Amino acid sequence: MPKTIYTERDIEDLFKQGIQSLELNDDIVLTELAYEKAKQLGLKLGSENDNPPAAPVRPYISQQSQSPKLNEIPPVKKVDDLKKRVRDAVVARLGSQVDPVLLDTIIQRVIDNTPGK
């Protein structure tokens, strides 16, 4: 079955005709500009998944974060402790992709430019 593709102009025309909502399904596709125009005009778009046309599905965003919350991180006692914790966190995240000398330089620059250090 062929798909119906709506452009920005099509959305404007529908809105001018007094249509206030559009039901989206697998056979109806909106361009990115059409999606933005519909939102701008307040045209209600109903669909099974409510994702914009080019929006990737990212289930990891809705999953529970494994990183600690700010109030769960113990306070820093010394700048050296802070440097070590930041370095350990970066290495844990990026592994061997990071140059240790460059990482230490970046951490030091950030600490030097942080107000109230």
C-alpha positions as a Markdown table, in Angstrom:
| # | Residue | x | y | z |
|---|---|---|---|---|
| 1 | Met | 0.0 | 0.0 | 0.0 |
| 2 | Pro | 1.5 | 3.4 | -0.9 |
| 3 | Lys | 2.4 | 5.9 | 1.8 |
| 4 | Thr | 0.9 | 9.4 | 2.0 |
| 5 | Ile | 3.6 | 12.0 | 2.6 |
| 6 | Tyr | 2.6 | 15.4 | 4.1 |
| 7 | Thr | 4.9 | 18.4 | 3.6 |
| 8 | Glu | 4.9 | 21.7 | 5.5 |
| 9 | Arg | 2.6 | 23.1 | 2.8 |
| 10 | Asp | 0.2 | 20.3 | 3.2 |
| 11 | Ile | 0.0 | 20.9 | 6.9 |
| 12 | Glu | -0.7 | 24.6 | 6.3 |
| 13 | Asp | -3.5 | 23.7 | 3.8 |
| 14 | Leu | -5.1 | 21.3 | 6.3 |
| 15 | Phe | -5.0 | 23.9 | 9.0 |
| 16 | Lys | -6.6 | 26.5 | 6.8 |
| 17 | Gln | -9.4 | 24.0 | 6.0 |
| 18 | Gly | -10.1 | 23.8 | 9.7 |
| 19 | Ile | -8.6 | 20.4 | 10.4 |
| 20 | Gln | -7.3 | 20.4 | 14.0 |
| 21 | Ser | -5.9 | 16.9 | 14.2 |
| 22 | Leu | -4.2 | 14.3 | 12.0 |
| 23 | Glu | -4.0 | 10.6 | 12.9 |
| 24 | Leu | -0.6 | 9.2 | 11.9 |
| 25 | Asn | 0.1 | 5.6 | 11.1 |
| 26 | Asp | 2.5 | 3.4 | 9.1 |
| 27 | Asp | 0.9 | 4.7 | 5.8 |
| 28 | Ile | 1.1 | 8.4 | 6.7 |
| 29 | Val | 4.5 | 10.1 | 6.9 |
| 30 | Leu | 5.3 | 13.7 | 7.8 |
| 31 | Thr | 8.5 | 15.5 | 6.7 |
| 32 | Glu | 10.5 | 17.1 | 9.5 |
| 33 | Leu | 9.3 | 20.5 | 8.4 |
| 34 | Ala | 5.7 | 19.3 | 8.3 |
| 35 | Tyr | 6.0 | 18.0 | 11.8 |
| 36 | Glu | 7.4 | 21.3 | 13.1 |
| 37 | Lys | 4.7 | 23.3 | 11.3 |
| 38 | Ala | 2.0 | 21.1 | 12.8 |
| 39 | Lys | 3.4 | 21.8 | 16.3 |
| 40 | Gln | 3.7 | 25.5 | 15.5 |
| 41 | Leu | 0.1 | 25.7 | 14.4 |
| 42 | Gly | -1.2 | 23.6 | 17.2 |
| 43 | Leu | -2.4 | 20.8 | 14.9 |
| 44 | Lys | -2.7 | 17.7 | 17.1 |
| 45 | Leu | -0.8 | 14.7 | 15.8 |
| 46 | Gly | -2.0 | 11.3 | 17.0 |
| 47 | Ser | 0.0 | 8.2 | 16.5 |
| 48 | Glu | 1.1 | 5.0 | 18.0 |
| 49 | Asn | 4.5 | 6.2 | 19.1 |
| 50 | Asp | 4.4 | 10.0 | 19.1 |
| 51 | Asn | 8.0 | 10.3 | 17.9 |
| 52 | Pro | 9.0 | 13.1 | 15.4 |
| 53 | Pro | 9.7 | 11.7 | 11.9 |
| 54 | Ala | 13.5 | 11.6 | 12.3 |
| 55 | Ala | 13.7 | 11.0 | 16.0 |
| 56 | Pro | 15.6 | 7.8 | 16.8 |
| 57 | Val | 14.2 | 5.5 | 19.3 |
| 58 | Arg | 16.4 | 5.6 | 22.4 |
| 59 | Pro | 15.3 | 3.2 | 25.0 |
| 60 | Tyr | 18.4 | 3.8 | 27.1 |
| 61 | Ile | 17.1 | 7.4 | 27.9 |
| 62 | Ser | 14.1 | 6.1 | 29.6 |
| 63 | Gln | 16.1 | 3.4 | 31.5 |
| 64 | Gln | 17.1 | 4.1 | 35.1 |
| 65 | Ser | 20.5 | 5.9 | 35.1 |
| 66 | Gln | 23.4 | 4.0 | 36.6 |
| 67 | Ser | 25.3 | 7.1 | 37.6 |
| 68 | Pro | 24.9 | 8.3 | 41.2 |
| 69 | Lys | 22.7 | 11.3 | 42.0 |
| 70 | Leu | 24.3 | 14.5 | 43.1 |
| 71 | Asn | 23.1 | 14.1 | 46.7 |
| 72 | Glu | 24.5 | 10.6 | 46.8 |
| 73 | Ile | 28.1 | 11.7 | 46.1 |
| 74 | Pro | 30.1 | 12.4 | 49.3 |
| 75 | Pro | 31.5 | 15.9 | 49.6 |
| 76 | Val | 35.0 | 16.5 | 48.4 |
| 77 | Lys | 37.6 | 17.0 | 51.1 |
| 78 | Lys | 40.6 | 18.0 | 49.0 |
| 79 | Val | 41.3 | 19.1 | 45.5 |
| 80 | Asp | 43.5 | 16.1 | 44.9 |
| 81 | Asp | 40.5 | 13.9 | 45.9 |
| 82 | Leu | 38.4 | 15.7 | 43.4 |
| 83 | Lys | 41.0 | 15.3 | 40.7 |
| 84 | Lys | 41.2 | 11.5 | 41.4 |
| 85 | Arg | 37.4 | 11.1 | 41.4 |
| 86 | Val | 37.0 | 13.0 | 38.1 |
| 87 | Arg | 39.9 | 11.1 | 36.5 |
| 88 | Asp | 38.5 | 7.7 | 37.7 |
| 89 | Ala | 35.0 | 8.6 | 36.4 |
| 90 | Val | 36.4 | 9.6 | 32.9 |
| 91 | Val | 38.5 | 6.5 | 32.7 |
| 92 | Ala | 35.6 | 4.3 | 33.7 |
| 93 | Arg | 33.5 | 5.9 | 31.0 |
| 94 | Leu | 36.0 | 6.2 | 28.2 |
| 95 | Gly | 38.6 | 3.5 | 29.1 |
| 96 | Ser | 41.9 | 3.6 | 27.3 |
| 97 | Gln | 40.7 | 6.1 | 24.7 |
| 98 | Val | 41.9 | 9.0 | 26.8 |
| 99 | Asp | 45.4 | 10.3 | 27.1 |
| 100 | Pro | 46.2 | 10.4 | 30.9 |
| 101 | Val | 48.5 | 13.5 | 30.6 |
| 102 | Leu | 45.8 | 15.4 | 28.6 |
| 103 | Leu | 43.1 | 14.3 | 31.0 |
| 104 | Asp | 45.1 | 15.6 | 34.0 |
| 105 | Thr | 45.8 | 18.9 | 32.2 |
| 106 | Ile | 42.1 | 19.4 | 31.4 |
| 107 | Ile | 41.0 | 18.5 | 35.0 |
| 108 | Gln | 43.6 | 21.0 | 36.4 |
| 109 | Arg | 42.4 | 23.8 | 34.0 |
| 110 | Val | 38.8 | 23.2 | 35.0 |
| 111 | Ile | 39.6 | 23.3 | 38.7 |
| 112 | Asp | 41.8 | 26.4 | 38.3 |
| 113 | Asn | 38.9 | 28.2 | 36.5 |
| 114 | Thr | 36.2 | 27.1 | 38.9 |
| 115 | Pro | 35.0 | 29.9 | 41.2 |
| 116 | Gly | 35.1 | 29.2 | 44.9 |
| 117 | Lys | 37.7 | 26.5 | 44.6 |
